[in-house]
Amino acid sequence: MDCRKIFLIACMWTSVLCSWESAVLSEVCKDGAGTNQQRATAARDALKPFDGWLTSYLWMVVVTDHNAGWASNGHSKSWNNTCGKDIVVWWVKTHETGNVCSEVLREGTNLIINRETNGTFVTETDSRYSTARDNIKIRLDNAGVNHDGFVVYDPSKGAHAAMVHATCFLVQEVNGKKIVIFLDN
């Protein structure tokens, strides 16, 4: 029995959130789903029919090879080693984030991330991604930068796809690692 069937059976016994969860897992685990980018994009697109969610939330789906390493901050659900992939779905309510982001905020955040991530990544273990995530969070908090969350991962072993309705969505690659962040002005 493949992961989709197992998950859909388990879905019948859990919450209403299961519908978006099963849609994501179904797309990521589909036979011949393609690259991590194609899987993340398909999973993101599978969320589109959930109109109530789409108008209220910003979504991001991250798909990595199993044990490639990632760390997130904020509201998320993750599955490890599901059909050979690690999957993270991250979300934030749109009313929690502003719809306009100043250039000063974006550039200041870029500077903080560049300074903090210099030399903090090691690809072998998740704990180093967690350390980088925690260090970035501390720096942003200390600088008074409001953020709704972010994810850090290795883009050579994973990809993300997001639905965003705000300009405060920031994607940066530093030292071969991708940082995706939602700022809240």
Residue frames as qw, qx, qy, qz and C-alpha x, y, z in Angstrom:
[[0.000, 0.891, 0.453, 0.000, 0.00, 0.00, 0.00],
 [0.443, 0.415, -0.037, 0.794, 1.51, 3.36, -0.96],
 [0.204, -0.163, -0.447, 0.855, 1.77, 6.36, 1.35],
 [0.309, -0.143, -0.201, -0.918, -1.26, 8.08, -0.22],
 [0.643, -0.313, -0.612, -0.339, -3.59, 5.18, 0.62],
 [0.530, -0.267, -0.628, 0.503, -2.24, 4.85, 4.15],
 [0.079, -0.062, -0.221, 0.970, -2.60, 8.57, 4.72],
 [0.422, -0.210, -0.351, -0.809, -6.11, 8.74, 3.25],
 [0.636, -0.359, -0.682, -0.037, -7.23, 5.89, 5.53],
 [0.413, -0.269, -0.490, 0.719, -5.74, 7.68, 8.55],
 [0.048, -0.151, -0.116, -0.981, -7.37, 10.86, 7.30],
 [0.480, -0.447, -0.582, -0.481, -10.84, 9.52, 7.87],
 [0.640, -0.509, -0.524, 0.238, -10.11, 9.37, 11.61],
 [0.421, -0.220, -0.190, 0.859, -8.61, 12.85, 12.03],
 [0.051, 0.617, 0.284, -0.732, -9.54, 16.53, 11.74],
 [0.519, 0.792, 0.292, -0.134, -11.01, 18.63, 8.95],
 [0.023, -0.825, 0.445, 0.348, -7.48, 19.86, 8.14],
 [0.659, -0.096, 0.718, 0.202, -6.91, 16.44, 6.70],
 [0.648, 0.678, 0.346, -0.010, -8.33, 17.46, 3.35],
 [0.272, 0.914, -0.301, -0.026, -5.49, 19.87, 2.57],
 [0.435, -0.567, 0.697, 0.053, -2.98, 17.48, 4.10],
 [0.750, 0.163, 0.637, 0.076, -4.13, 14.59, 1.91],
 [0.560, 0.823, 0.095, -0.020, -4.07, 16.84, -1.17],
 [0.011, -0.862, 0.505, 0.050, -0.44, 17.80, -0.46],
 [0.527, -0.357, 0.770, 0.043, 0.71, 14.25, 0.24],
 [0.772, 0.427, 0.469, -0.044, -1.13, 12.89, -2.76],
 [0.488, 0.866, -0.111, -0.007, 0.71, 15.26, -5.10],
 [0.135, -0.767, 0.627, -0.004, 4.14, 14.81, -3.53],
 [0.528, -0.237, 0.815, -0.037, 3.85, 11.01, -3.45],
 [0.781, 0.506, 0.106, -0.350, 2.22, 10.58, -6.86],
 [0.798, -0.008, 0.468, 0.380, 4.02, 8.06, -9.06],
 [0.534, 0.390, 0.346, 0.665, 6.25, 9.91, -11.52],
 [0.133, -0.920, -0.309, 0.202, 5.76, 13.22, -9.69],
 [0.500, 0.755, -0.061, 0.420, 9.10, 14.50, -10.95],
 [0.426, 0.331, -0.412, 0.734, 11.67, 16.74, -9.31],
 [0.269, -0.426, -0.606, 0.615, 11.35, 18.24, -5.85],
 [0.096, 0.205, -0.048, -0.973, 10.40, 21.55, -7.48],
 [0.405, -0.140, -0.639, -0.639, 7.69, 19.87, -9.55],
 [0.432, -0.383, -0.803, 0.147, 6.39, 18.07, -6.45],
 [0.162, -0.367, -0.414, 0.817, 6.36, 21.27, -4.35],
 [0.214, 0.103, -0.262, -0.935, 4.59, 23.19, -7.12],
 [0.446, -0.239, -0.759, -0.411, 1.99, 20.44, -7.63],
 [0.367, -0.417, -0.729, 0.400, 1.36, 20.28, -3.88],
 [0.018, -0.290, -0.177, 0.940, 0.99, 24.07, -3.69],
 [0.330, -0.002, -0.470, -0.819, -1.40, 24.02, -6.64],
 [0.399, -0.311, -0.858, -0.090, -3.41, 21.24, -4.97],
 [0.160, -0.385, -0.573, 0.705, -4.20, 23.74, -2.20],
 [0.085, -0.032, -0.258, -0.962, -5.96, 26.11, -4.62],
 [0.391, -0.419, -0.683, -0.453, -9.42, 24.47, -4.35],
 [0.428, -0.509, -0.619, 0.417, -9.52, 25.22, -0.64],
 [0.117, 0.706, 0.221, 0.663, -10.94, 28.72, -1.20],
 [0.513, -0.837, -0.140, -0.130, -11.56, 29.53, 2.45],
 [0.771, -0.416, 0.097, 0.472, -7.95, 28.73, 3.20],
 [0.579, 0.312, 0.247, 0.711, -6.54, 30.55, 0.21],
 [0.004, -0.803, -0.178, -0.568, -8.18, 33.84, 1.02],
 [0.583, -0.799, 0.011, -0.147, -7.16, 33.62, 4.67],
 [0.769, -0.479, 0.317, 0.279, -3.66, 32.10, 4.52],
 [0.358, 0.750, -0.534, -0.156, -0.30, 32.36, 2.79],
 [0.969, -0.114, 0.218, -0.023, 1.05, 28.88, 2.05],
 [0.238, 0.708, -0.652, -0.126, 4.47, 27.43, 1.33],
 [0.991, -0.047, 0.109, -0.054, 5.33, 23.83, 0.52],
 [0.028, 0.734, -0.675, -0.072, 8.92, 22.60, 0.84],
 [0.995, 0.058, 0.038, -0.065, 9.95, 19.18, -0.49],
 [0.003, 0.751, -0.659, -0.027, 13.45, 17.83, 0.17],
 [0.692, 0.174, -0.700, 0.013, 15.18, 14.52, -0.21],
 [0.791, -0.567, -0.224, -0.049, 14.92, 12.53, 3.00],
 [0.725, -0.520, -0.024, 0.451, 17.46, 13.73, 5.57],
 [0.503, 0.562, 0.102, 0.649, 18.64, 16.60, 3.34],
 [0.354, -0.292, -0.384, 0.801, 18.09, 18.97, 6.22],
 [0.087, -0.611, -0.315, -0.721, 15.67, 21.81, 6.83],
 [0.222, -0.358, -0.630, 0.652, 14.37, 23.90, 9.72],
 [0.075, -0.607, -0.428, -0.665, 11.32, 26.13, 9.98],
 [0.070, -0.195, -0.512, 0.834, 9.88, 28.70, 12.32],
 [0.433, 0.064, -0.089, -0.895, 6.17, 29.49, 12.50],
 [0.783, 0.116, 0.402, -0.461, 3.03, 27.45, 11.83],
 [0.407, 0.446, -0.712, -0.358, 3.95, 24.28, 9.99],
 [0.917, -0.073, 0.328, -0.216, 3.20, 20.61, 9.55],
 [0.210, 0.629, -0.716, -0.218, 5.89, 18.22, 8.43],
 [0.984, 0.018, 0.123, -0.129, 6.25, 14.63, 7.33],
 [0.140, -0.681, 0.697, 0.176, 9.64, 12.90, 7.43],
 [0.104, -0.214, 0.938, 0.252, 10.56, 10.12, 5.01],
 [0.621, 0.442, 0.489, -0.423, 7.16, 10.06, 3.35],
 [0.809, 0.551, 0.193, 0.063, 7.57, 8.35, -0.03],
 [0.770, 0.096, 0.042, 0.629, 11.31, 9.08, 0.31],
 [0.171, 0.608, 0.054, 0.773, 10.83, 12.81, 0.86],
 [0.226, -0.424, -0.536, 0.694, 10.70, 15.20, 3.78],
 [0.005, 0.619, 0.499, 0.607, 7.76, 17.58, 3.37],
 [0.152, -0.363, -0.453, 0.800, 6.97, 20.83, 5.17],
 [0.001, 0.697, 0.502, 0.512, 3.80, 22.85, 4.72],
 [0.272, -0.259, -0.354, 0.857, 4.05, 26.26, 6.32],
 [0.021, -0.694, -0.539, -0.477, 1.26, 28.83, 6.62],
 [0.146, -0.231, -0.379, 0.884, 0.32, 32.15, 8.13],
 [0.177, 0.767, 0.599, -0.144, -3.01, 33.97, 8.29],
 [0.390, 0.529, 0.246, 0.713, -3.04, 36.87, 5.85],
 [0.252, -0.904, -0.161, -0.307, -4.36, 39.28, 8.49],
 [0.733, -0.591, 0.049, 0.332, -1.20, 38.57, 10.48],
 [0.576, -0.105, 0.320, 0.745, 1.01, 39.91, 7.72],
 [0.161, 0.687, 0.029, -0.708, 1.00, 43.28, 6.03],
 [0.734, 0.537, 0.403, 0.099, 0.35, 43.64, 2.34],
 [0.414, 0.858, -0.148, 0.264, 3.06, 46.22, 1.69],
 [0.816, -0.384, -0.018, 0.432, 6.67, 45.86, 2.70],
 [0.054, 0.968, -0.180, -0.167, 9.04, 48.80, 2.79],
 [0.735, 0.543, -0.325, 0.242, 12.33, 48.58, 0.95],
 [0.092, -0.679, 0.561, -0.464, 14.10, 49.55, 4.19],
 [0.790, -0.276, 0.431, -0.338, 12.59, 46.52, 5.95],
 [0.951, 0.309, 0.000, 0.008, 13.49, 44.18, 3.08],
 [0.519, 0.663, -0.404, 0.359, 17.08, 45.45, 2.80],
 [0.318, -0.625, 0.542, -0.463, 17.61, 45.49, 6.56],
 [0.909, -0.130, 0.325, -0.229, 16.41, 41.90, 6.78],
 [0.846, 0.483, -0.174, 0.146, 18.70, 40.90, 3.91],
 [0.192, 0.714, -0.523, 0.425, 21.66, 42.40, 5.78],
 [0.606, -0.450, 0.515, -0.406, 20.78, 40.57, 9.00],
 [0.972, 0.112, 0.175, -0.111, 20.40, 37.25, 7.17],
 [0.682, 0.617, -0.309, 0.243, 23.64, 37.70, 5.22],
 [0.049, -0.679, 0.579, -0.450, 25.57, 38.51, 8.39],
 [0.709, -0.328, 0.484, -0.394, 24.03, 35.68, 10.43],
 [0.965, 0.190, 0.140, -0.113, 24.28, 32.91, 7.87],
 [0.396, 0.749, -0.526, 0.070, 27.96, 33.42, 7.07],
 [0.294, 0.398, -0.841, 0.220, 29.48, 30.03, 7.82],
 [0.506, -0.203, 0.585, -0.600, 26.65, 28.64, 9.98],
 [0.881, 0.195, -0.026, -0.431, 25.47, 25.92, 7.59],
 [0.160, -0.346, 0.916, 0.125, 26.63, 22.33, 7.47],
 [0.623, 0.108, -0.435, -0.642, 24.74, 20.05, 5.07],
 [0.353, 0.088, -0.930, 0.049, 25.08, 16.78, 6.98],
 [0.192, -0.336, -0.840, 0.380, 22.73, 17.31, 9.90],
 [0.163, -0.759, -0.512, -0.367, 19.38, 18.88, 10.60],
 [0.501, -0.685, -0.312, 0.427, 20.68, 20.33, 13.86],
 [0.373, -0.180, 0.165, 0.895, 22.84, 22.84, 11.97],
 [0.062, -0.486, -0.518, -0.701, 19.79, 24.04, 10.04],
 [0.459, -0.744, -0.485, 0.002, 18.04, 24.42, 13.39],
 [0.521, -0.457, -0.108, 0.713, 20.99, 26.36, 14.76],
 [0.195, 0.121, 0.340, 0.912, 20.96, 28.69, 11.75],
 [0.247, -0.636, -0.577, -0.448, 17.18, 29.11, 12.05],
 [0.522, -0.705, -0.397, 0.269, 17.47, 29.92, 15.76],
 [0.454, -0.295, 0.042, 0.840, 20.33, 32.38, 15.18],
 [0.052, 0.336, 0.447, 0.828, 18.42, 34.16, 12.42],
 [0.373, -0.712, -0.554, -0.215, 15.32, 34.37, 14.61],
 [0.532, -0.595, -0.261, 0.543, 17.32, 35.84, 17.51],
 [0.330, -0.091, 0.209, 0.916, 18.94, 38.44, 15.22],
 [0.105, -0.489, -0.532, -0.684, 15.61, 39.43, 13.67],
 [0.471, -0.726, -0.500, 0.026, 13.96, 39.67, 17.09],
 [0.521, -0.470, -0.132, 0.700, 16.84, 41.72, 18.50],
 [0.193, 0.030, 0.317, 0.928, 16.65, 44.09, 15.55],
 [0.335, 0.395, 0.409, -0.751, 12.90, 44.49, 16.04],
 [0.329, 0.180, -0.639, -0.672, 12.05, 42.87, 12.69],
 [0.694, 0.083, 0.490, -0.520, 8.60, 41.32, 12.88],
 [0.314, 0.264, -0.808, -0.422, 8.30, 38.06, 10.99],
 [0.830, -0.079, 0.080, -0.546, 5.63, 35.40, 10.71],
 [0.864, -0.187, 0.464, 0.053, 8.10, 32.60, 10.14],
 [0.388, 0.713, -0.513, -0.281, 10.60, 31.19, 7.75],
 [0.979, -0.022, 0.199, 0.047, 12.23, 28.02, 6.49],
 [0.015, -0.753, 0.619, 0.222, 15.88, 27.19, 5.78],
 [0.923, 0.090, 0.374, -0.015, 16.84, 24.32, 3.45],
 [0.371, -0.380, 0.633, 0.564, 19.42, 23.07, 0.95],
 [0.594, 0.562, -0.003, -0.575, 18.18, 23.98, -2.56],
 [0.284, 0.433, -0.801, -0.299, 20.35, 21.31, -4.19],
 [0.101, -0.068, -0.987, 0.103, 18.28, 18.70, -2.34],
 [0.080, 0.586, 0.733, -0.336, 14.93, 20.43, -2.13],
 [0.045, 0.305, 0.365, 0.878, 12.62, 23.11, -3.45],
 [0.108, 0.440, 0.609, -0.651, 9.75, 25.31, -2.34],
 [0.028, -0.436, -0.558, -0.705, 6.60, 26.69, -3.90],
 [0.056, -0.366, -0.562, 0.739, 4.50, 29.37, -2.24],
 [0.017, 0.736, 0.539, 0.410, 1.23, 31.21, -2.68],
 [0.322, -0.325, -0.309, 0.833, 1.77, 34.75, -1.57],
 [0.061, 0.824, 0.469, 0.313, -0.50, 37.74, -1.51],
 [0.357, -0.910, -0.006, 0.209, 1.98, 40.11, 0.10],
 [0.502, 0.777, -0.296, 0.238, 5.18, 41.89, -0.85],
 [0.344, -0.725, 0.539, -0.255, 6.87, 40.87, 2.40],
 [0.982, 0.008, 0.184, 0.043, 7.80, 37.45, 1.07],
 [0.052, 0.849, -0.514, -0.111, 11.59, 37.32, 0.91],
 [0.986, 0.075, 0.076, 0.125, 13.69, 34.57, -0.71],
 [0.041, 0.874, -0.484, -0.010, 17.42, 34.60, -0.28],
 [0.969, 0.068, -0.155, 0.177, 20.19, 32.12, -1.02],
 [0.145, -0.863, 0.454, -0.168, 23.27, 32.36, 1.17],
 [0.213, -0.498, 0.840, -0.037, 26.22, 29.96, 1.22],
 [0.303, 0.067, -0.887, -0.342, 24.25, 27.52, -0.94],
 [0.039, -0.378, -0.866, 0.325, 21.29, 27.44, 1.45],
 [0.138, -0.490, -0.441, -0.740, 17.87, 28.92, 0.76],
 [0.043, -0.312, -0.615, 0.723, 16.04, 31.06, 3.32],
 [0.159, -0.492, -0.564, -0.644, 12.39, 31.88, 2.67],
 [0.165, -0.282, -0.587, 0.741, 10.79, 34.34, 5.08],
 [0.094, -0.753, -0.514, -0.399, 7.48, 36.16, 5.55],
 [0.221, 0.036, -0.334, 0.916, 8.03, 39.58, 7.10],
 [0.177, -0.763, -0.621, -0.031, 5.29, 41.33, 9.03],
 [0.271, 0.381, -0.064, 0.882, 5.58, 45.11, 8.90]]
